[in-house]
Every structure is written in structure tokens, then in C-alpha cells.
Amino acid sequence: MLRKIIHIDMDAFYASIEQRDNPEYRGKPVAVGYGGKRGVVAAASYEARQYGVHSAMASVTALRKCPHLIFVMPRFEVYKTVSNQIMQIFREYTDKVEPLSLDEAFLDVTENKKVMEFATQIAKEIKQKIHCQTRLTASAGVSYNKFLAKIASDYNKPNGLYVITPEKAEKFLEKLGIEKFFGVGRVTAHRMHELGIRNGFDLKQHSEKELVHHFGKAGALYHQFARGIDEREVESEYVRKSLGAEETFAEDLHELVDLLRALDDIAREVHRRAEKRGFLAKTVTLKIKYADFAVVTRSRTVVNYLRTYDQLFDIGKELLLQVDDIEERKIRLMGLTLKNAGTDQVVLTNQPLQLTLEFKE
């Protein structure tokens, strides 16, 4: 029996909440984030996207594209509260909910609590309930696997609903641009273009062996996706595999004393987050981004779980001192991440995931 999978993706979630709560922002280009020279856009309204503004864009670039862009500082507690409302709506229909972030999730409604036959009808009801309870819009994709459902949810944004049935999946994928395939980012897309792969049809002409040769293990997935195959289950229990924090500095740093002071702040924040979530790990990764945007990382794995701030800071300092020419190049950003969590780690059941975001004191 084919599964019935829905992917729900909120439309410009953070920005839409700000426009909902502030009538003066409605119909105007809005960016959630810090508008200073070191700021980054966390989310952009659809009005802002028309100017080419998008998430993860530097604020100065966004303002060049849209000089009248309105910057709003994020209110993550509000976003999490709204996300919880939405997740509760999902669970009225099924317990098989896999949150990907605060604003999107997969639902397996093959067997559902309301004994509804058609997944499309469930998706319509969910969209209506979300709008009724939050005054926000969502886009939904419906198909027989996660890969196709996610593609479908992005097809008619915003406030869209698209269904990819088994009968039309093959032709749909053949025409789909390779950039739209799950797991194909900008760099991979460029490599595929060099191989003459520009859409799903081109991708199907390559054997699994060829794709694995060029793209490693991901090549096997691309081979399956091109044929509409995705056996991944909707996982309602999520075990967090990493946790971290990073900071973009107001001014580039190059003095060791300033870097250690910043490292102290970051280590304390990571330790606070780890304690809050009961997160245990044995690997620490330091990330450094230079003023020219070049990135280096250093990692260390220890025998026992890291439990104290002192342990984390000491390892972070050791990794920092391993970076070549640490005081000779200006540093724009620094971050610490805990990884390699073991079986002692707490399982976060049916909880929306909070993305790792930059923080400022």
C-alpha cells in the first residue's frame, strides 16, 4: 500500500508573524534580523523577496537590493508559541509528525485519527485550521513519499496546495529543474550542470554507479529520487545530533585576548543550551570565519561526555590555538558545536526543532 505523506511549510513564517502583529508592516518588504552592517536576514516577507532579498543574506546586501526594507528584530519566543499551535493541529490528525524546523513538518496520514480517506482533504483542513487559529497561511504538498511531498509544497507558494500522484510523478520529475531536487545545493547543481544534468530527465540517464562516483553516497539517493523512489519513514521521534552557537562580531577581531573573551561567551551559551536539553556529546568543533569569508574548522573528540563549561572552554581554547596565524588574520565569526551524541542523550519526542542561530550579548 502506498503511503500518504503531507509536507506543510508555513509561508515566510517569521516575517508573516511580524506582519500579522504589526499592521503597519503589511504589504511592505520586511526582513527579520539585525539591520546593521554585520547583520543577516533570518527571514524575508514575500514583498521583500520580489527585490531578491532572501534568508541568510547579509543585511547590507539586502538593503542595496531594497533600500526601503523594514528590519524587525526576531521574537523567537513568539515564533515558538505559534509553532506549538501548529504542531498541535497536526497531531489532531496523526501522531506520525516529523518537524523539520519551527515552520515545517512531514505528516504520515496513511492511517489517521479522523479516518479520512484522502490526504488532499486532510491537507485542506489543516491549512484552514492554521489560518483560522493563527491568521497565517501555509503551503502543502501531498504525495506518496517525503521527497515528492516536500517538492510539492514548494510548487504553488504561497498559500498553495499541490498533489503529485504516482501516475504523474515520472513526468513531473523529468521536467523538474535539478536545483529543485532534495539535497542538491548550489555547488552540487553546478557540478551536475558540468555533467550535462539540468533536470530529472537528464539525471535518469546516469547510472547509480556513475552518480556515486561523482557525488559519493548522495549519488545513490539522487538515482532513486529521479525515479520517484524514497523509502524514508516519517520519524516522529527526533534525536538531536548536534547543538551549538556562533557569533558574528560587530568588528573583526584579531587580538587573542579578544578572541578568548568571545570564546568564553560562546562556550557559556553552548553549555547553557546543552544543560537545558540534557544534551551529551564527546566531540567539540570550533568554526572560524575570516573577514574574507573563508571558513576553517577544528574538532576534538574526548573519551567521556562533556558535562561542564570548563571542559568545553578548555577544549575550545585548545582548538583556537591550533588555528594557523590566528592573530594575523581578522576574524568575522566564531562558533562552537557539540556533536557525536551518544545513547545517553535525551530523546526529544514530537518537539519542533530550534535552528542554531547567532546570538548577541
C-alpha positions as a printed Julia matrix, in Angstrom:
361×3 Matrix{Float64}:
   0.0    0.0     0.0
   1.33   3.42   -0.95
   1.82   5.82    1.9
   0.02   9.15    2.14
   2.51  11.86    3.07
   1.85  15.57    3.59
   4.51  18.24    3.87
   3.34  21.5     5.44
   5.52  24.59    5.08
   4.48  27.92    6.58
   4.74  30.88    4.23
   7.53  33.32    5.23
   6.84  32.26    8.82
   8.81  34.78   10.92
   8.08  37.7     8.61
   4.4   36.78    8.32
   4.03  36.78   12.12
   5.56  40.25   12.27
   3.17  41.49    9.57
   0.25  39.87   11.38
   1.12  41.54   14.68
   2.09  44.91   13.2
  -0.49  46.24   10.7
   1.93  48.96    9.53
   4.2   46.25    8.05
   1.53  44.6     5.91
   2.08  44.82    2.18
   5.6   46.13    2.74
   9.02  44.48    2.36
  10.0   43.14    5.79
  13.15  41.32    6.92
  13.5   39.66   10.29
  17.03  40.15   11.57
  19.57  42.76   12.54
  19.86  45.59   10.0
  23.39  46.68   10.92
  26.49  46.15    8.81
  27.15  42.76   10.44
  23.53  41.64   10.36
  21.99  38.74    8.49
  18.45  38.28    7.2
  16.76  35.43    9.11
  13.54  35.62    7.09
  12.05  37.83    4.38
   8.44  38.63    3.51
   7.2   37.9     0.01
   7.21  41.62   -0.72
  10.93  41.67    0.12
  11.6   38.57   -1.95
  10.4   40.39   -5.03
  13.52  42.54   -4.71
  15.79  39.48   -4.4
  16.05  39.56   -0.6
  16.23  36.13    1.0
  17.22  34.42    4.24
  20.93  34.15    5.11
  21.67  37.25    3.0
  23.88  39.92    4.55
  21.78  42.86    5.71
  23.86  45.39    3.77
  23.25  43.4     0.57
  19.54  43.22    1.32
  19.39  47.0     1.78
  21.18  47.56   -1.51
  18.56  45.46   -3.25
  15.68  47.07   -1.35
  16.57  50.44    0.23
  13.15  50.76    1.89
  13.39  47.31    3.51
  11.99  47.25    7.06
  14.17  45.33    9.54
  12.48  43.78   12.58
  14.37  42.14   15.44
  13.33  38.48   15.86
  10.96  37.38   18.65
  11.76  33.68   18.9
   9.55  33.01   21.89
   6.56  34.23   19.88
   7.57  32.09   16.89
   7.91  29.01   19.1
   4.48  29.62   20.65
   2.86  29.85   17.22
   4.8   26.77   16.08
   3.41  24.8    19.03
  -0.13  25.8    17.99
   0.52  24.5    14.5
   2.08  21.24   15.7
  -0.98  20.6    17.86
  -3.18  20.94   14.79
  -1.07  18.32   13.02
  -1.49  15.9    15.93
  -5.26  16.13   15.68
  -4.83  14.02   12.54
  -1.81  11.81   13.22
   0.94  11.1    15.75
   3.36  10.5    12.89
   4.63  14.08   12.71
   8.26  14.85   11.88
   9.1   18.53   12.48
  11.97  19.81   10.36
  12.03  23.24   11.99
   9.61  25.61   13.69
   7.71  26.19   10.45
   7.57  22.9     8.55
   6.86  19.22    9.12
   6.07  15.92    7.45
   2.88  14.06    8.35
   2.12  10.43    7.57
  -1.68  10.23    7.27
  -1.87   6.77    5.69
  -3.76   5.82    8.83
  -5.15   8.9    10.54
  -7.16   9.69   13.64
 -10.15  11.01   11.69
 -10.29   8.0     9.36
 -10.26  10.3     6.32
  -9.64   8.58    3.02
  -7.99  11.38    1.07
  -4.76  13.05    2.13
  -5.63  16.06   -0.01
  -8.72  16.71    2.07
  -6.67  16.44    5.26
  -4.18  18.96    3.88
  -7.02  21.37    3.03
  -8.48  21.08    6.52
  -5.09  21.63    8.15
  -4.45  24.75    6.06
  -7.88  26.12    7.01
  -7.35  25.42   10.72
  -3.92  27.04   10.69
  -5.35  30.16    9.09
  -8.33  30.22   11.46
  -6.24  29.83   14.62
  -3.13  31.84   13.7
  -4.2   34.09   10.8
  -1.21  32.75    8.86
  -1.05  30.84    5.59
   0.71  27.56    4.87
   1.55  25.66    1.7
   1.02  21.92    1.5
   2.41  19.16   -0.67
   0.81  15.74   -0.9
   2.36  12.6    -2.34
   3.33   9.01   -1.62
   6.78   9.78   -0.18
   8.66  12.53    1.64
  10.8   13.63   -1.29
   7.83  14.32   -3.55
   5.68  15.84   -0.81
   8.39  18.39    0.01
   8.8   19.33   -3.64
   5.04  19.66   -3.99
   4.7   22.04   -1.03
   7.06  24.48   -2.73
   5.32  24.29   -6.1
   2.47  26.77   -5.59
   3.74  29.02   -2.79
   2.4   31.0    -1.04
  -0.84  29.51    0.3
  -0.58  26.64   -2.16
  -1.65  23.01   -2.32
  -0.17  20.63   -4.84
  -0.55  16.89   -5.25
   1.89  14.56   -7.0
   0.19  11.23   -7.67
   2.07   8.06   -8.64
   0.66   8.42  -12.15
   2.17  11.84  -12.8
   5.35  11.58  -10.7
   7.62  10.36  -13.52
   6.75  13.13  -15.99
   6.78  15.73  -13.24
  10.3   14.76  -12.16
  11.62  14.61  -15.7
  10.76  18.28  -16.2
  11.88  19.39  -12.74
  14.99  21.56  -12.64
  17.87  19.82  -10.91
  18.14  22.68   -8.37
  14.72  21.65   -7.03
  15.85  18.13   -6.1
  16.28  17.41   -2.4
  19.92  17.6    -1.35
  21.07  19.47   -4.45
  22.56  22.78   -3.35
  24.29  25.44   -5.4
  27.67  23.66   -5.55
  26.18  20.26   -6.43
  23.92  21.83   -9.05
  26.97  23.44  -10.68
  28.75  20.07  -10.8
  25.66  18.47  -12.3
  25.45  21.17  -14.96
  29.04  20.37  -15.89
  27.9   16.76  -16.44
  25.01  17.93  -18.61
  22.4   17.27  -15.92
  19.85  20.09  -15.84
  16.61  18.3   -14.97
  15.21  15.0   -13.77
  15.25  13.51  -17.24
  18.97  14.16  -17.59
  19.55  12.7   -14.14
  17.79   9.45  -15.1
  20.23   8.89  -17.93
  23.06   8.31  -15.46
  23.56   5.01  -13.69
  23.76   4.72   -9.93
  27.42   3.77  -10.25
  28.17   6.96  -12.2
  26.32   9.17   -9.72
  28.06   7.57   -6.73
  31.38   8.1    -8.49
  30.7   11.82   -8.87
  28.7   12.55   -5.7
  29.54   9.82   -3.19
  26.76   8.25   -1.13
  24.38  11.05   -2.12
  24.59   9.76   -5.69
  22.56   6.69   -4.71
  19.82   8.94   -3.35
  19.81  11.09   -6.5
  19.42   7.91   -8.55
  16.35   6.92   -6.51
  14.83  10.4    -6.39
  14.99  10.7   -10.18
  12.68   7.66  -10.28
  10.35   8.94   -7.58
  11.66   6.46   -5.01
  12.08   7.46   -1.36
  11.71   4.82    1.35
  12.39   7.14    4.29
   9.78   6.92    7.05
   8.2    9.89    8.77
  10.09   9.86   12.08
   8.02  11.16   14.96
  10.92  10.86   17.41
  13.97  13.0    16.83
  17.34  12.54   18.5
  19.33  15.73   18.27
  22.79  15.02   16.85
  24.4   18.41   17.33
  23.99  21.63   19.27
  25.9   24.87   19.1
  26.05  28.64   18.94
  28.01  31.17   16.95
  28.54  34.91   16.99
  29.18  37.41   14.22
  31.3   40.17   15.72
  30.38  43.85   15.43
  34.0   44.48   14.39
  36.53  41.98   13.06
  38.74  40.52   15.79
  42.41  39.58   15.59
  43.81  40.0    19.11
  43.98  36.71   21.0
  42.64  38.24   24.21
  39.52  39.44   22.37
  39.04  36.06   20.71
  39.3   34.27   24.06
  36.77  36.65   25.58
  34.36  35.91   22.72
  35.04  32.19   23.06
  34.13  32.41   26.73
  30.72  33.92   25.86
  30.04  31.32   23.18
  31.1   28.39   25.38
  28.79  29.58   28.17
  25.88  29.82   25.73
  26.52  26.33   24.31
  26.79  24.89   27.82
  23.53  26.61   28.83
  21.72  25.14   25.8
  23.18  21.69   26.41
  22.13  21.68   30.07
  18.64  22.86   29.17
  18.17  20.0    26.7
  20.03  17.3    28.6
  22.38  17.01   25.63
  25.52  14.88   25.95
  28.37  14.77   23.45
  32.03  13.89   23.12
  33.07  15.98   20.11
  33.65  19.74   20.03
  34.01  21.62   16.74
  35.32  25.16   16.5
  34.32  27.23   13.49
  36.19  30.33   12.36
  35.06  32.63    9.54
  37.62  35.21    8.42
  36.89  38.71    7.14
  37.24  37.41    3.57
  34.53  34.77    4.41
  36.98  31.85    4.27
  35.98  29.23    6.85
  38.13  26.82    8.85
  37.09  24.26   11.46
  38.94  22.29   14.11
  37.5   19.35   16.07
  38.44  17.19   19.04
  36.76  14.07   20.43
  37.23  13.03   24.05
  36.65   9.71   25.81
  34.0   10.83   28.32
  30.93  13.0    27.86
  31.46  16.73   28.22
  29.43  17.97   31.18
  30.92  21.27   32.37
  31.55  24.72   30.97
  35.22  24.46   31.96
  35.69  21.33   29.85
  34.05  22.99   26.87
  36.01  26.24   27.14
  39.35  24.45   27.62
  38.83  22.34   24.5
  37.61  25.37   22.56
  40.74  27.31   23.58
  42.96  24.38   22.57
  41.29  24.25   19.15
  41.57  28.02   18.72
  45.3   27.9    19.35
  45.64  25.18   16.72
  44.43  27.54   14.0
  47.35  28.79   11.94
  48.13  32.51   12.02
  45.31  33.09   14.48
  46.4   36.68   15.25
  47.45  37.57   11.72
  44.03  37.46   10.02
  40.9   39.3    11.02
  38.04  37.09   12.18
  34.41  37.88   11.43
  32.62  34.97   13.15
  33.32  32.22   15.64
  31.21  29.29   16.8
  31.28  26.1    18.87
  29.27  22.96   18.2
  28.81  19.79   20.24
  28.43  16.65   18.14
  28.63  12.85   18.29
  25.95  12.46   20.93
  25.69   9.01   22.48
  22.91   6.76   23.67
  22.64   8.64   26.98
  21.21  11.6    25.11
  17.65  12.67   25.78
  15.17  11.81   23.03
  13.1   14.83   22.01
   9.71  13.36   21.18
   7.44  15.29   18.83
   9.13  18.59   19.56
   9.72  21.24   16.89
  13.42  21.8    16.35
  15.02  25.15   17.05
  17.63  26.1    14.5
  21.05  27.16   15.75
  21.07  30.94   15.45
  23.58  33.64   16.05
  23.32  35.35   19.42
  24.47  38.68   20.72
  25.06  39.7    24.3
